Amino acid sequence: KPEFLTGLIDAVDEFKRCCISSEDLSRAAGETEGSLAQKLEELSLLMESYDALCSRGKRDPRDQMTWLLEQMEQGDFAKEHVFYIDGFPDFTRQHLAILEHLIQASSDVTVSLNCDREGSHLLAFEKAGDTASQLLLCARRAGVEVKIETVPEKRLPLSPVREGLFQGAISRGAAKECLDVFRAESPYLECMGAAERIRGLLAAGCRCRDITVVCTDMTVYQPLVNLVLHRLHIPVYQSGTEDILQKSVIATVLTALDAALSGFDQKSVLRYLRSALSPVDPDACDRIENYAIIWGIRGQKWAQRWENHPDGLSGVWTEEDQHRLEELNTARELAIAPLTRLWQGFRDASDLRGQVLALYGFLEDISLEMRLSRMAQELDAAGDNRDAQILNQLWEILLGALEQMYDMLGDTHWEGEQFIRLFRLLLSQYDVGTIPPVLDAVQVGPVSAMRCHQEKHLIVLGAEEGKLPGYSGSAGVLTDQERVTLRELGVPLTGGAMEGVQAEFAEIYGCFCGAMASVSVFCSGDQPSFVYRRLSELAGGEQQVKNTLGFAPADGLEAGAYLARWDAGDVAGRLNVRDTYSETCRRRDYRFGKVERENIAKIYGSTLNLSASQIDRQAECRLSYFLKYGLRVQERKEAAIDPAEFGTYVHAVLENSARRIGELGGFHQVSLEETLEIAHGFSEEYAREHFSQIESERVTYLFRRHIQELDMVVRELWQELSQAAFAPAGFEVGFGDGEGLPPIPIPGGGMNAVLRGFIDRVDTWDSGASRYYRVVDYKTGKKDFDYCDVFNGVGLQMLLYMFALKSSGSDMLGDRPVAAGVQYFPARAPYLTSDGKLTAEEAEQERISQWKRKGLLLNDEDVLQAMEPGDAPKRMCYSVKKDGT
């Protein structure tokens, strides 16, 4: 796992710093037992193999200090120079070995440490005091005279802060002239309070470079500080280093590897196309993504020419659609060609050298070096000098990582997934840092980066428990207790809980020592740290941060906005920001009103053409209606024979089959076998026209299953209409412009509106005295005829159509038609459940009972008999009581 490998890398790094060899670990393993012995033995074997690899000329950068010592021991560099060493609270054993050589060989070595004495027990000085003891021991071993000089303390107003930071008696208010402690409700308000403090300092004549902001948690505070200070036009420089895996350019390279080596998985390819260095523009990427989702593009389909309709199964080909498809294929080739060559390079590679060359070829293919340079120039021109510096480093880091893999593991072979994990792990070992791009900027950074920084004014954010100090125990493959055991066995391993806490205290003390004029400390957590509480006592109590940040004097827009908050129009006039003040007030007081009629016409046209489903949607949710029918937003879904597509398919087959049977004399004249044969013909025709674009075994299976279900539906339709006196008189009867019947006007609205739509089937029966008709709607979903919905004005589609036919359907129904009712015909076969095995007859009876129609029928016995003759209805939506009513 990458996390475990990272832990091993950190362990090797620590062993190198402490000059611990594989032999030391093996010896310690023999002197202990249990899980620690096994762990040490395995670590010893790993280090031995690693050292053997490095001994073949492939040297580990972690050995640089060891190489330096070897070179110095072979020459006279130390004898010819004097040395001054400052800014280190402690040294690794590699560093101590070099210092011991310098102490022995040089005529003068001066080391400056921030502590009161050697072996100090004060929390602030424990680390540096222990370091002083080690240096004195080195000098005694070398027989070198030591002179200890104590630099007299320069008494400053902030001296009580340093003296009482961690321990000792403190006097309340001893530093109140130069120390302020604030409580805030949130980290954001902490940053607002810090910004107000900075603005006050700048207004008093301070320079930005004289101010430092220390964040105990950069993840939380860094984006907030940047946001607030940017609003106030205060330049900011972020100190410290950053993990390059968080950089979008590196993410682009890694997502490209994921896409090419994962078999062109759809999500991986789309992530690459959405990345910072995508070869296609965002609009083209949107179109590619839509097509890929609709048609399920994955694997080698990315490299094949696309031929399906961009709009999916429902799309009807036009010349414009052909042109869109050509543009899609052009963009696809541009985007996928480099990935294809990368995949081909990895497939042809016989070892890791070939894989590295394939990846380097991809980087050249996408012109990464040139594009990084251009992006850096654009950032520099936009004033983002820091990110420009980082971009300029990334190309060299990538090349360095590839060169290491090529040299160290070139003869080995790695699977694609393992290569990605190895490359990601290698890149995770790199950090990027910058130098200040401007001379005058507020410096922001973590405690570790600011421990040796000197400034006039220090601002500390996040002084809560667990962050100041923030040591949470040692991480890695060795626990704190195992480190103690190793030191007892003579293995000179540093680190652990005690040393970690000592280092944390030393860094915090170093930060506070850098402040010369003032310190401001902020906290928003429920549990302030003990450091915060001590500082609060020294400051004479804490203050509350309030969101009262004023406006930046150089920005009239912010000034007007700020004054608008307090309705201070007279002040705005005196400050000459009346225009921005008035504009802000206008926007603040804006209230939603009626949309202009011409804008409505642009969206919906001069007449609102509504269908029954649109009316229901508008009644249920106006926003949903606006999104779907106003903005025409469509949900992206993969082209498949889903329930909606199956419903369209069944509608088409039933309509065409019933029409053809009507031409042959009606259901009374055509047998069931002939009806099924006609339906199969229309089914195959529909499949050729609409499903030929989908090619998969699953689709073939689904279509075969749907054919079986269609047979059951057609059989049920034939059994009903072959017995009934009602016969189909119209199919897909349309209301609306260009249809057989005029649209249904909807009066009383704010604009012209009409109801349009289609009736799946109209059945008629001529009783001799009257001509009855019923409206039939095929339903493949679970929609039911709900009387409660009808009562509440929802689900009126078929009733509206029935009344519209009566007033406008004289050509089809004659002069005096009588409405016989509305009816849902379930165009899906019901699925039967049973506790036991059913006979064929029992199954058929259960299926008929579940297939019962839903609707509203005319309470007329002759009409009901014409729909379904017999004493007890099996299919119609009514029942007969024992008394015959």
Steps between C-alpha positions, in 0.01 A plus 500: 500500500628851426457603865714209616764566235510865605556383857790281386655789309473721808657225711796464262537877494509507881751213519726688257480820704584307815787307332330167576607211276327175413750324728388717792138401441588130461701505825212668685257242359713224653491667842122536524199281427142503382356725233778760542765238422316396184449862396868585551614192310279587204614863505861379511448284191331783316780743582763243402335450159462873456864567591611226261309672221654835590849348508481433125547870430142609552549714810220602733448878538448432870871414522608850391615594850700175519661573162583850622675362805697254285618783274595725791697223671702449183591870464605807695182701464429498874857599588492798262174654619325620811131422542198684642182297548168658601125434480503130600323393821639149452705286259459154352772245561620557144536870583671422831755280323586790269516743793728264690738495203491879479568530875801270463644655183407869498668768704169664591142373500224722639155353562215723616214338692187653647512374859593613850756225568603150404261227613226755569175375648290794387242399241617763253866396526498123553573420137772760454644424847532132411669599173750713694582200720566282193732763347696532823535121508637506142753767600614304806550186291714703258690668783401842373468799728147636529405857578136564594379856446163616622356779289349757736124524463374826358209595717196569281132564574433145373750339738227400750327310215809288429574444866146391587404325178501143634568497871583705807313762697343779299370841592159590361527773240881496498505525117174679433673784314624270223292182528136455393302179534170453314217246503288457186196295405662339195832474314360744245443762768852432627628593154275805491639611835855443376423705189369785714820484705714509184308795362551686825874435487522611137306815579754574776786490249604134523618314189341172389836322523513585872191285568491120528192281533561155652227238442491194722295316234578613146225283352235701688649848515705548183205530257312727742799729553559524126132580440472772762832670429441487126173685551691770683769516230769398747783304330560155649788257470456144620814358661578131518469221248205328334426141400522486120233229484253777577602690186265474204784443251624192687139383534468526120796268444372249756145502362642445150685194629184378672300547179748328268592211730154429642371383164359843413247489780236767436542688829880503472495633145246770587706604804797546267296702253378719787852559634705820485693396187217343305568495124146618424312813604222480764216514243644212300560311823133546593389357165740206527382429854133509397559257213715271715233478771210454257670224301699342782837570341780307671795285407593489133184688402698816580736423214228399251307739282168602657196447277194521726268798535632762749153528658457129569238250388232763456709712265389537138787556260532840332781665309584706809524181707746354250711814531488478883616139480794596277604768749472246780725254320757771432506599869511134604804429283678807635429397859557125478793472257768583764339259749491227236870546426571493875306175534679354197838600643430325828370192321816477288739574789697197621628668817462813706739691273256458216211609722686814608580583137134449409391744772766752395376468143149580621624811681667615180190403303285743700780765495502510879823699538387771260151519651638523854726785392208680336278450805776632727535810284124560513496464879797731530329759281185468714701570815497144636878477528506220756302251293707600198814401691346166593402422141855573386624229738254224411655402164842443658340302784319273253819444303695431819247243614502324162881499492513340846262225393695447179836472680394310810243252368548509125562125464192398700148446369191656656134460422318819403318541831821438696684755285239766581522427871879513491505825303242659731699389803821643354336834424358515852858533628539836323401836639513836325590830658547855380680819586299818564401635156454855631701709745210609717248231598347352813657159558267213584616154599493213751687498830781283359574747218503809726710380793806698383318792346533849647234765465365798685146373537388139545143374457417142605180329380348182644638496857279213611563173676667243277642765265724718717691277563372254243713186547278191490753218532749342264376362170653228289589135548648541849298598804623726781551200730697314232727801459570501874582129487741552209684776683533267800654241264762751385341594167542881476147572378361846560138612496213374710248672719742690724725628223197590290355711778840661564533591132149645496568721802830617349329599174221689680754682715701589189192655340431720804867597525483643148245765599660833592209741554166322548325164510131430427361153573160373379295193592156379394492147641296388799820401680778760485849362552688551827732735306199716410381507861844610625521768233150618588616551858808690385282722278269582788209301352362402164303714255215399271537520122206670332433507130549876471760502225491830315568558132831527317564872447625446144188316388194718446279199429567341839465840666156552347393146590616540858319831546183360341486246778449785749298727267774762540424696185629830639839342577507347151447845353787649701730214397400538135365144469135596456469312168616166634298557817181558298563199275552274801179630661310435178622143486443449871139615475423305183194281524384237257213623291322395186714389209463722197260360240756517219737283707225245557434497125868431434483192722154359429380682188198727464265211583566255779463152353430262786461127519318323782831382651633857486193625687553236768869587526421871535244427773745278689815718471534824309880491510503153351266619223722800425816290487354232276274697267641853528874441507456153344745339740524127437627226724792310353448127495649211312319388186331175596172316477381639831137520612445833319645366175304177538184706541564686174572170326178336625295806406633492146445125453148502647398805295631363170369150568149621591491728195607216270243264652231766450594512130456120486147515645556538873587275790185291441633399157870446579613200702734515798777333303471755221492783757822378662667466160402859411631624836830315451545665165452850639722410798789399274454811288512724808809320628681551167423871503568577867701225669757425231732759655523291819714192464550277799402155624302660780293705256437188291384316811279790613341531158431127492341524845296804391373303198359241739336773708369669185336173396313489830386863460385444139320183605316692773410778256367248244296314761334825608426651159405174329213462749398865540259696285722806538755522220803729445406807294814708539864470604735771626216753463675836532383834641703803395634694205554272204308213659161352417318692771543860614676575831288538812498866612572577866330830588558735789881510507747783467592386149350286227523132589375184333501132584653270244572129503416157361241238582651154465174345379133596455246214497142543378176300507187581306196383698260605228362789700832653605870484422704436813871556531769439761853631539770234554852575620777238494696497823825310540582660836331485837270799452152441632171680451482676835159651587664712771730654237201571276318666788806723559536591133798274426510214252218636284665411171255240370193684627612817323555303182159335534321838529709650218403212270134562572533865392750467214492140382189503281694375196585185688203461733209655318259771611380371839774288659454367851801461728526142627798562725877502526720201560863410561612190313798342687753441224736298720454145614446477876757311704338232715606404850379197685579304814467176308502362148209616282335296228477656153131577557565655842782710357277623219222593741745686723646681198152606380411631847818711508444608139169657585455839336498827692279792405156660514212349300143599417255319730293354219453122481480490121821701470680284756386182321627646174839541662509152656205263451417258783351492846816576702761739356857373504676791337287811540524725806162426658336217691147354516323446830296195584177684425626572149574868551 
